[in-house]
Amino acid sequence: MKYIETNDPFVAPQLGKQWAWNHNPDNSAWNLQARPGWLRLGTASVTEDLVSARNSLTQRILGFNHTGTASSRFKWCYGTIKMDVSGMQEGDVAGLSVFQTPYSFIAVKVKNGKKILYSERCTFNSQVHKKVETKEGSEISSDIIYFRAALNFGTNACRYQYSYDNENWKNFGVQMTMGYTLDFFVGQRFYLFNYATKETGGYVDIDWFSTEKTFTEEEFYSPEMLQNMALECQGQQ
């Protein structure tokens, strides 16, 4: 039996089949060639919310069942990214979301020249968008940051963490009870995003995305495999 990949080190010449764009993408504002081995997401439009943000890259979240009581019959699911935010500019918001309605996210936001931790929980019912809760954190200490979303389809719980080394994780952001409405009929999805609230021109680079509880490229991909994928990508530029 074959399965669609969920992890992605972004070294192939094209996006994997697990990915889908929210809205039609602006192909001038994203690519896999500017920094080989990374996905570059530029800001494609100015907006105030994730619902309207173009070039948000998504994949369906899989729930994993196991034996147990009704409240614990699902295992925790994870989505993690490694992101370089050095290319962000004032007003940009970039990070990782668990998206349906309600939806929430953990992000870096550039405010008054500083890159700070930021989180939102929002609804979008009957085409009306509402920010239910927002949370601002401290200024980040590194342009390389890891974000993780953990969720459970048995309890509908969703929570977020961040790290600077992919080993030591800290809780941050809003907590959410996931729901499902026909305003978004696609089910729960992971979103990788970068949108501008002031002007376009900023970008982030995402090294990898994983649905493993713990992940490094070295653990899941041999150096030879990554090199061959990278060479293939470079050969098709």
MIDOSE-1310 file (N, C-alpha, C; in nm, 2 decimals, decimal comma, always signed):
residues 237
mkyi	+0,08/-0,12/+0,00/+0,00/+0,00/+0,00/+0,09/+0,12/+0,00; +0,05/+0,22/-0,08/+0,13/+0,35/-0,09/+0,05/+0,46/-0,02; +0,12/+0,55/+0,04/+0,06/+0,66/+0,11/+0,12/+0,79/+0,05; +0,04/+0,90/+0,06/+0,09/+1,03/+0,03/+0,18/+1,08/+0,14
etnd	+0,29/+1,14/+0,10/+0,38/+1,19/+0,20/+0,32/+1,30/+0,28; +0,36/+1,32/+0,41/+0,32/+1,44/+0,48/+0,44/+1,53/+0,51; +0,55/+1,46/+0,55/+0,67/+1,54/+0,57/+0,72/+1,60/+0,44; +0,79/+1,71/+0,44/+0,85/+1,77/+0,32/+0,97/+1,85/+0,36
pfva	+1,09/+1,82/+0,30/+1,21/+1,89/+0,33/+1,23/+2,00/+0,22; +1,14/+2,02/+0,13/+1,14/+2,12/+0,03/+1,27/+2,13/-0,05; +1,32/+2,01/-0,09/+1,43/+2,01/-0,18/+1,40/+1,96/-0,32; +1,27/+1,91/-0,34/+1,23/+1,86/-0,47/+1,20/+1,98/-0,56
pqlg	+1,20/+1,96/-0,69/+1,17/+2,07/-0,79/+1,03/+2,12/-0,79; +0,94/+2,05/-0,72/+0,80/+2,09/-0,71/+0,74/+2,06/-0,58; +0,63/+2,12/-0,54/+0,57/+2,08/-0,42/+0,51/+1,94/-0,42; +0,51/+1,88/-0,31/+0,45/+1,74/-0,30/+0,30/+1,74/-0,32
kqwa	+0,25/+1,62/-0,35/+0,11/+1,61/-0,38/+0,02/+1,63/-0,26; +0,08/+1,63/-0,14/-0,01/+1,66/-0,02/-0,05/+1,80/+0,00; +0,01/+1,89/-0,08/-0,01/+2,03/-0,06/-0,12/+2,09/-0,15; -0,19/+2,19/-0,10/-0,29/+2,26/-0,17/-0,29/+2,41/-0,13
wnhn	-0,31/+2,50/-0,22/-0,31/+2,64/-0,19/-0,45/+2,69/-0,14; -0,45/+2,78/-0,05/-0,57/+2,85/-0,02/-0,58/+2,97/-0,11; -0,68/+2,98/-0,19/-0,70/+3,08/-0,30/-0,60/+3,04/-0,41; -0,62/+3,09/-0,53/-0,52/+3,07/-0,64/-0,39/+3,14/-0,60
pdns	-0,27/+3,07/-0,61/-0,15/+3,14/-0,57/-0,10/+3,25/-0,66; -0,03/+3,34/-0,61/+0,05/+3,43/-0,69/+0,19/+3,37/-0,70; +0,21/+3,32/-0,82/+0,34/+3,24/-0,84/+0,46/+3,33/-0,84; +0,45/+3,46/-0,85/+0,56/+3,54/-0,84/+0,61/+3,56/-0,69
awnl	+0,53/+3,52/-0,60/+0,55/+3,54/-0,46/+0,59/+3,42/-0,38; +0,62/+3,31/-0,45/+0,67/+3,19/-0,38/+0,76/+3,11/-0,48; +0,86/+3,04/-0,42/+0,94/+2,95/-0,51/+1,02/+2,86/-0,42; +1,08/+2,76/-0,49/+1,17/+2,66/-0,43/+1,31/+2,68/-0,48
qarp	+1,34/+2,78/-0,55/+1,47/+2,80/-0,61/+1,55/+2,91/-0,55; +1,49/+3,01/-0,49/+1,56/+3,12/-0,44/+1,67/+3,08/-0,33; +1,63/+2,98/-0,26/+1,72/+2,92/-0,15/+1,70/+2,77/-0,16; +1,78/+2,70/-0,23/+1,76/+2,56/-0,25/+1,75/+2,49/-0,12
gwlr	+1,65/+2,40/-0,11/+1,62/+2,33/+0,02/+1,53/+2,40/+0,11; +1,47/+2,51/+0,07/+1,38/+2,59/+0,15/+1,26/+2,63/+0,06; +1,15/+2,64/+0,12/+1,03/+2,70/+0,05/+1,03/+2,85/+0,09; +1,03/+2,94/-0,01/+1,02/+3,08/+0,02/+0,87/+3,12/-0,01
lgta	+0,81/+3,18/+0,10/+0,68/+3,24/+0,09/+0,69/+3,39/+0,10; +0,66/+3,46/-0,01/+0,66/+3,60/+0,00/+0,51/+3,65/+0,03; +0,50/+3,78/+0,07/+0,37/+3,83/+0,09/+0,31/+3,87/-0,04; +0,19/+3,81/-0,07/+0,13/+3,82/-0,20/+0,02/+3,93/-0,21
svte	-0,03/+3,98/-0,09/-0,13/+4,08/-0,09/-0,13/+4,14/+0,05; -0,20/+4,26/+0,07/-0,21/+4,32/+0,20/-0,35/+4,28/+0,25; -0,36/+4,23/+0,37/-0,48/+4,18/+0,43/-0,47/+4,19/+0,58; -0,58/+4,18/+0,65/-0,59/+4,19/+0,80/-0,61/+4,05/+0,86
dlvs	-0,63/+3,95/+0,78/-0,66/+3,82/+0,84/-0,61/+3,71/+0,75; -0,60/+3,59/+0,81/-0,55/+3,47/+0,74/-0,65/+3,42/+0,64; -0,78/+3,44/+0,66/-0,88/+3,39/+0,56/-0,85/+3,45/+0,43; -0,81/+3,58/+0,42/-0,80/+3,64/+0,29/-0,66/+3,64/+0,24
arns	-0,56/+3,58/+0,31/-0,42/+3,58/+0,27/-0,40/+3,48/+0,16; -0,34/+3,53/+0,05/-0,31/+3,44/-0,06/-0,17/+3,37/-0,03; -0,15/+3,26/-0,10/-0,02/+3,19/-0,09/-0,01/+3,12/+0,05; -0,12/+3,09/+0,11/-0,12/+3,00/+0,23/-0,12/+2,86/+0,18
ltqr	-0,02/+2,78/+0,22/+0,00/+2,64/+0,18/-0,05/+2,55/+0,28; -0,14/+2,46/+0,24/-0,22/+2,37/+0,33/-0,20/+2,23/+0,30; -0,22/+2,14/+0,40/-0,24/+2,00/+0,38/-0,34/+1,95/+0,49; -0,42/+1,85/+0,45/-0,52/+1,79/+0,54/-0,45/+1,72/+0,66
ilgf	-0,51/+1,74/+0,78/-0,46/+1,68/+0,90/-0,53/+1,55/+0,92; -0,44/+1,45/+0,95/-0,49/+1,31/+0,97/-0,51/+1,28/+1,11; -0,62/+1,22/+1,15/-0,64/+1,18/+1,29/-0,61/+1,03/+1,30; -0,54/+1,00/+1,41/-0,50/+0,86/+1,43/-0,57/+0,79/+1,54
nhtg	-0,65/+0,69/+1,51/-0,73/+0,62/+1,62/-0,65/+0,51/+1,69; -0,68/+0,49/+1,81/-0,63/+0,37/+1,88/-0,72/+0,33/+1,99; -0,70/+0,21/+2,05/-0,80/+0,16/+2,15/-0,78/+0,24/+2,27; -0,89/+0,25/+2,35/-0,89/+0,33/+2,47/-1,03/+0,38/+2,50
tass	-1,04/+0,47/+2,60/-1,17/+0,52/+2,64/-1,22/+0,62/+2,53; -1,34/+0,66/+2,53/-1,40/+0,75/+2,43/-1,33/+0,88/+2,43; -1,28/+0,93/+2,54/-1,22/+1,06/+2,55/-1,07/+1,06/+2,51; -1,02/+0,94/+2,50/-0,87/+0,93/+2,46/-0,85/+0,83/+2,34
rfkw	-0,95/+0,81/+2,26/-0,94/+0,71/+2,16/-0,86/+0,76/+2,04; -0,82/+0,89/+2,04/-0,73/+0,94/+1,93/-0,60/+0,98/+1,98; -0,50/+0,95/+1,91/-0,36/+0,99/+1,94/-0,35/+1,14/+1,91; -0,25/+1,21/+1,97/-0,22/+1,34/+1,94/-0,15/+1,35/+1,80
cygt	-0,19/+1,45/+1,72/-0,13/+1,48/+1,59/-0,04/+1,60/+1,60; +0,06/+1,60/+1,51/+0,16/+1,71/+1,52/+0,18/+1,77/+1,38; +0,21/+1,90/+1,38/+0,26/+1,97/+1,26/+0,37/+2,06/+1,31; +0,49/+2,05/+1,25/+0,60/+2,13/+1,29/+0,67/+2,19/+1,17
ikmd	+0,72/+2,32/+1,18/+0,79/+2,38/+1,08/+0,92/+2,44/+1,14; +1,02/+2,45/+1,05/+1,15/+2,52/+1,08/+1,15/+2,64/+0,98; +1,15/+2,76/+1,04/+1,13/+2,88/+0,96/+1,24/+2,99/+0,99; +1,29/+3,05/+0,88/+1,38/+3,17/+0,89/+1,30/+3,29/+0,86
vsgm	+1,29/+3,38/+0,96/+1,21/+3,50/+0,95/+1,29/+3,63/+0,92; +1,42/+3,61/+0,88/+1,50/+3,73/+0,86/+1,45/+3,82/+0,75; +1,37/+3,77/+0,65/+1,33/+3,85/+0,54/+1,19/+3,92/+0,57; +1,14/+3,91/+0,69/+1,01/+3,98/+0,72/+1,03/+4,13/+0,73
qegd	+0,92/+4,20/+0,71/+0,92/+4,35/+0,72/+0,80/+4,39/+0,80; +0,80/+4,52/+0,84/+0,70/+4,57/+0,93/+0,55/+4,53/+0,89; +0,48/+4,48/+0,99/+0,34/+4,44/+0,97/+0,32/+4,30/+0,92; +0,43/+4,23/+0,88/+0,41/+4,09/+0,83/+0,38/+4,00/+0,95
vagl	+0,30/+3,89/+0,92/+0,26/+3,79/+1,01/+0,29/+3,66/+0,94; +0,37/+3,57/+1,00/+0,41/+3,44/+0,94/+0,41/+3,33/+1,04; +0,36/+3,21/+1,00/+0,37/+3,10/+1,10/+0,29/+2,98/+1,06; +0,23/+2,92/+1,15/+0,17/+2,79/+1,14/+0,03/+2,79/+1,20
svfq	-0,07/+2,75/+1,12/-0,21/+2,75/+1,17/-0,28/+2,61/+1,16; -0,37/+2,59/+1,25/-0,47/+2,48/+1,24/-0,60/+2,55/+1,19; -0,65/+2,51/+1,07/-0,74/+2,60/+1,01/-0,87/+2,52/+0,98; -0,98/+2,57/+1,03/-1,12/+2,54/+0,99/-1,20/+2,66/+1,04
tpys	-1,31/+2,64/+1,11/-1,37/+2,75/+1,19/-1,43/+2,69/+1,31; -1,38/+2,73/+1,43/-1,28/+2,84/+1,44/-1,14/+2,79/+1,40; -1,05/+2,89/+1,38/-0,91/+2,86/+1,35/-0,82/+2,94/+1,44; -0,70/+2,89/+1,45/-0,60/+2,96/+1,53/-0,46/+2,94/+1,47
fiav	-0,36/+3,02/+1,52/-0,23/+3,01/+1,47/-0,13/+3,06/+1,57; +0,00/+3,02/+1,55/+0,11/+3,07/+1,62/+0,20/+3,13/+1,51; +0,26/+3,25/+1,54/+0,33/+3,32/+1,44/+0,44/+3,42/+1,49; +0,52/+3,47/+1,40/+0,60/+3,58/+1,43/+0,53/+3,70/+1,36
kvkn	+0,53/+3,81/+1,44/+0,47/+3,94/+1,38/+0,57/+4,05/+1,40; +0,59/+4,13/+1,29/+0,68/+4,24/+1,30/+0,60/+4,36/+1,34; +0,63/+4,41/+1,46/+0,56/+4,53/+1,52/+0,66/+4,63/+1,57; +0,65/+4,75/+1,52/+0,74/+4,86/+1,56/+0,89/+4,82/+1,55
gkki	+0,92/+4,75/+1,44/+1,05/+4,71/+1,41/+1,10/+4,59/+1,48; +1,02/+4,53/+1,57/+1,06/+4,41/+1,64/+0,98/+4,29/+1,60; +1,05/+4,17/+1,59/+0,98/+4,05/+1,56/+0,94/+3,98/+1,69; +0,81/+3,97/+1,71/+0,75/+3,92/+1,84/+0,67/+3,79/+1,81
lyse	+0,65/+3,71/+1,92/+0,56/+3,60/+1,91/+0,42/+3,65/+1,91; +0,33/+3,59/+1,83/+0,20/+3,63/+1,82/+0,11/+3,51/+1,79; -0,02/+3,52/+1,84/-0,11/+3,41/+1,83/-0,25/+3,47/+1,82; -0,34/+3,40/+1,74/-0,48/+3,44/+1,72/-0,57/+3,32/+1,73
rctf	-0,69/+3,34/+1,77/-0,80/+3,25/+1,76/-0,92/+3,33/+1,69; -0,97/+3,27/+1,58/-1,07/+3,35/+1,51/-1,19/+3,26/+1,46; -1,30/+3,32/+1,43/-1,41/+3,25/+1,37/-1,44/+3,31/+1,23; -1,50/+3,24/+1,15/-1,55/+3,29/+1,02/-1,68/+3,22/+0,98
nsqv	-1,78/+3,26/+1,05/-1,91/+3,20/+1,03/-2,00/+3,29/+0,95; -2,07/+3,23/+0,85/-2,16/+3,30/+0,76/-2,09/+3,42/+0,70; -1,96/+3,40/+0,66/-1,88/+3,50/+0,59/-1,85/+3,62/+0,68; -1,86/+3,61/+0,81/-1,83/+3,72/+0,90/-1,70/+3,67/+0,98
hkkv	-1,60/+3,75/+0,97/-1,47/+3,72/+1,03/-1,47/+3,79/+1,17; -1,42/+3,72/+1,27/-1,41/+3,78/+1,40/-1,29/+3,72/+1,48; -1,21/+3,82/+1,53/-1,09/+3,78/+1,61/-1,14/+3,76/+1,75; -1,15/+3,64/+1,80/-1,20/+3,61/+1,93/-1,10/+3,63/+2,04
etke	-0,97/+3,60/+2,01/-0,86/+3,62/+2,11/-0,73/+3,64/+2,04; -0,65/+3,73/+2,09/-0,52/+3,75/+2,04/-0,42/+3,75/+2,16; -0,30/+3,72/+2,13/-0,19/+3,71/+2,23/-0,06/+3,75/+2,17; +0,01/+3,85/+2,23/+0,14/+3,89/+2,20/+0,24/+3,84/+2,30
gsei	+0,36/+3,80/+2,25/+0,46/+3,75/+2,34/+0,58/+3,84/+2,33; +0,69/+3,79/+2,37/+0,82/+3,87/+2,38/+0,88/+3,87/+2,24; +0,98/+3,96/+2,22/+1,06/+3,96/+2,10/+1,14/+3,83/+2,09; +1,15/+3,78/+1,97/+1,22/+3,65/+1,95/+1,37/+3,67/+1,95
ssdi	+1,44/+3,57/+1,99/+1,59/+3,58/+2,01/+1,67/+3,53/+1,90; +1,60/+3,48/+1,79/+1,67/+3,42/+1,68/+1,58/+3,43/+1,56; +1,64/+3,45/+1,44/+1,57/+3,45/+1,32/+1,53/+3,31/+1,27; +1,59/+3,21/+1,33/+1,55/+3,07/+1,30/+1,46/+3,03/+1,42
iyfr	+1,34/+2,99/+1,39/+1,24/+2,95/+1,49/+1,16/+2,83/+1,44; +1,12/+2,75/+1,54/+1,04/+2,63/+1,51/+0,90/+2,65/+1,58; +0,80/+2,62/+1,50/+0,66/+2,62/+1,55/+0,60/+2,48/+1,54; +0,53/+2,45/+1,65/+0,46/+2,32/+1,65/+0,31/+2,33/+1,69
aaln	+0,22/+2,27/+1,62/+0,08/+2,25/+1,66/+0,06/+2,11/+1,70; -0,01/+2,09/+1,81/-0,05/+1,96/+1,86/-0,20/+1,96/+1,88; -0,26/+1,85/+1,82/-0,41/+1,85/+1,83/-0,46/+1,71/+1,84; -0,58/+1,69/+1,90/-0,64/+1,56/+1,93/-0,78/+1,56/+1,88
fgtn	-0,81/+1,47/+1,79/-0,95/+1,46/+1,74/-1,05/+1,39/+1,83; -1,00/+1,34/+1,94/-1,08/+1,28/+2,04/-1,14/+1,38/+2,13; -1,06/+1,48/+2,17/-1,10/+1,59/+2,26/-1,12/+1,72/+2,19; -1,08/+1,73/+2,06/-1,08/+1,85/+1,98/-0,99/+1,96/+2,04
acry	-0,89/+1,92/+2,12/-0,80/+2,02/+2,17/-0,69/+2,06/+2,07; -0,65/+2,18/+2,07/-0,54/+2,23/+1,99/-0,45/+2,33/+2,07; -0,32/+2,31/+2,06/-0,23/+2,40/+2,14/-0,10/+2,41/+2,06; -0,02/+2,51/+2,10/+0,10/+2,55/+2,02/+0,22/+2,56/+2,11
qysy	+0,34/+2,54/+2,04/+0,47/+2,55/+2,11/+0,56/+2,62/+2,01; +0,67/+2,67/+2,07/+0,78/+2,72/+1,98/+0,92/+2,68/+2,04; +1,02/+2,68/+1,96/+1,15/+2,64/+2,00/+1,26/+2,71/+1,92; +1,38/+2,72/+1,97/+1,49/+2,78/+1,89/+1,59/+2,67/+1,85
dnen	+1,57/+2,55/+1,90/+1,67/+2,44/+1,87/+1,60/+2,31/+1,83; +1,47/+2,30/+1,82/+1,40/+2,18/+1,79/+1,41/+2,08/+1,90; +1,45/+2,11/+2,02/+1,46/+2,02/+2,13/+1,39/+2,07/+2,25; +1,41/+2,20/+2,28/+1,35/+2,25/+2,40/+1,23/+2,34/+2,36
wknf	+1,11/+2,29/+2,40/+0,99/+2,35/+2,35/+0,92/+2,43/+2,46; +0,86/+2,54/+2,43/+0,78/+2,62/+2,52/+0,64/+2,64/+2,47; +0,55/+2,63/+2,56/+0,41/+2,66/+2,53/+0,39/+2,81/+2,50; +0,31/+2,84/+2,40/+0,28/+2,98/+2,37/+0,15/+2,98/+2,29
gvqm	+0,07/+3,09/+2,31/-0,04/+3,11/+2,22/-0,17/+3,07/+2,28; -0,27/+3,10/+2,20/-0,41/+3,07/+2,24/-0,43/+2,91/+2,23; -0,52/+2,87/+2,31/-0,57/+2,73/+2,30/-0,70/+2,73/+2,24; -0,73/+2,62/+2,16/-0,85/+2,62/+2,08/-0,92/+2,49/+2,09
tmgy	-1,05/+2,49/+2,10/-1,14/+2,37/+2,08/-1,18/+2,37/+1,94; -1,13/+2,27/+1,86/-1,16/+2,26/+1,72/-1,31/+2,24/+1,69; -1,35/+2,29/+1,58/-1,49/+2,27/+1,54/-1,49/+2,24/+1,39; -1,61/+2,23/+1,34/-1,63/+2,20/+1,20/-1,76/+2,26/+1,15
tldf	-1,75/+2,35/+1,05/-1,87/+2,41/+0,99/-1,86/+2,40/+0,84; -1,97/+2,42/+0,77/-1,97/+2,42/+0,62/-1,92/+2,55/+0,56; -1,88/+2,65/+0,65/-1,82/+2,77/+0,59/-1,68/+2,73/+0,53; -1,62/+2,63/+0,60/-1,50/+2,57/+0,54/-1,52/+2,42/+0,54
fvgq	-1,55/+2,36/+0,42/-1,59/+2,23/+0,41/-1,47/+2,13/+0,39; -1,35/+2,18/+0,40/-1,24/+2,09/+0,37/-1,18/+2,02/+0,49; -1,24/+2,03/+0,60/-1,18/+1,97/+0,72/-1,07/+2,04/+0,78; -1,01/+1,99/+0,89/-0,90/+2,06/+0,96/-0,78/+2,05/+0,87
rfyl	-0,70/+2,16/+0,86/-0,58/+2,16/+0,77/-0,47/+2,24/+0,85; -0,35/+2,19/+0,82/-0,23/+2,27/+0,86/-0,21/+2,38/+0,75; -0,18/+2,50/+0,80/-0,15/+2,61/+0,71/-0,01/+2,66/+0,74; +0,07/+2,68/+0,63/+0,19/+2,75/+0,64/+0,16/+2,89/+0,57
fnya	+0,19/+3,00/+0,63/+0,15/+3,13/+0,58/+0,24/+3,24/+0,61; +0,23/+3,34/+0,53/+0,30/+3,47/+0,55/+0,22/+3,58/+0,48; +0,16/+3,67/+0,56/+0,08/+3,78/+0,50/+0,12/+3,91/+0,55; +0,10/+4,01/+0,47/+0,14/+4,15/+0,50/+0,01/+4,23/+0,54
tket	+0,03/+4,31/+0,65/-0,08/+4,40/+0,69/-0,05/+4,54/+0,65; +0,07/+4,57/+0,60/+0,10/+4,71/+0,56/+0,14/+4,72/+0,42; +0,25/+4,65/+0,37/+0,28/+4,65/+0,23/+0,36/+4,52/+0,20; +0,35/+4,48/+0,08/+0,41/+4,35/+0,03/+0,56/+4,37/+0,02
ggyv	+0,63/+4,26/+0,00/+0,78/+4,27/-0,02/+0,86/+4,18/+0,08; +0,80/+4,15/+0,19/+0,87/+4,06/+0,29/+0,85/+3,91/+0,25; +0,93/+3,83/+0,31/+0,93/+3,69/+0,29/+0,98/+3,61/+0,41; +0,95/+3,48/+0,41/+1,00/+3,39/+0,50/+1,05/+3,27/+0,43
didw	+1,15/+3,20/+0,48/+1,20/+3,07/+0,42/+1,16/+2,96/+0,52; +1,10/+2,85/+0,47/+1,06/+2,74/+0,55/+1,15/+2,62/+0,51; +1,23/+2,57/+0,60/+1,33/+2,46/+0,57/+1,26/+2,33/+0,56; +1,16/+2,30/+0,65/+1,09/+2,17/+0,64/+0,96/+2,18/+0,71
fste	+0,87/+2,09/+0,68/+0,74/+2,07/+0,75/+0,74/+1,92/+0,79; +0,69/+1,88/+0,91/+0,68/+1,74/+0,95/+0,55/+1,72/+1,03; +0,50/+1,60/+1,02/+0,39/+1,56/+1,11/+0,43/+1,46/+1,21; +0,57/+1,44/+1,23/+0,62/+1,35/+1,33/+0,62/+1,43/+1,46
ktft	+0,62/+1,35/+1,57/+0,63/+1,42/+1,70/+0,77/+1,48/+1,72; +0,87/+1,41/+1,68/+1,00/+1,47/+1,67/+1,06/+1,44/+1,53; +1,14/+1,54/+1,48/+1,18/+1,53/+1,34/+1,31/+1,61/+1,32; +1,40/+1,55/+1,25/+1,51/+1,62/+1,19/+1,53/+1,56/+1,05
eeef	+1,58/+1,65/+0,96/+1,61/+1,60/+0,82/+1,71/+1,48/+0,82; +1,81/+1,49/+0,91/+1,91/+1,39/+0,92/+1,85/+1,25/+0,96; +1,75/+1,25/+1,04/+1,69/+1,13/+1,09/+1,60/+1,06/+0,98; +1,53/+1,14/+0,90/+1,44/+1,08/+0,81/+1,49/+1,08/+0,66
yspe	+1,59/+1,16/+0,63/+1,64/+1,16/+0,50/+1,80/+1,15/+0,50; +1,85/+1,06/+0,43/+2,00/+1,04/+0,43/+2,06/+1,16/+0,35; +2,19/+1,19/+0,38/+2,25/+1,30/+0,30/+2,25/+1,28/+0,15; +2,26/+1,15/+0,11/+2,26/+1,12/-0,03/+2,12/+1,15/-0,09
mlqn	+2,02/+1,12/-0,02/+1,89/+1,14/-0,07/+1,86/+1,29/-0,08; +1,90/+1,37/+0,02/+1,88/+1,51/+0,02/+1,96/+1,57/-0,10; +2,08/+1,52/-0,11/+2,17/+1,58/-0,22/+2,11/+1,55/-0,36; +2,06/+1,43/-0,38/+2,00/+1,39/-0,51/+1,88/+1,47/-0,53
male	+1,80/+1,49/-0,43/+1,68/+1,57/-0,45/+1,71/+1,72/-0,48; +1,82/+1,77/-0,41/+1,86/+1,91/-0,44/+1,92/+1,92/-0,58; +2,00/+1,83/-0,62/+2,06/+1,83/-0,76/+1,95/+1,83/-0,86; +1,85/+1,75/-0,84/+1,74/+1,74/-0,93/+1,67/+1,88/-0,94
cqgq	+1,65/+1,94/-0,82/+1,58/+2,07/-0,82/+1,67/+2,17/-0,89; +1,80/+2,17/-0,87/+1,88/+2,27/-0,93/+1,89/+2,25/-1,08; +1,88/+2,12/-1,13/+1,89/+2,10/-1,27/+1,76/+2,14/-1,35; +1,65/+2,17/-1,27/+1,53/+2,21/-1,34/+1,50/+2,36/-1,33
q	+1,60/+2,43/-1,27/+1,58/+2,58/-1,26/+1,59/+2,64/-1,40
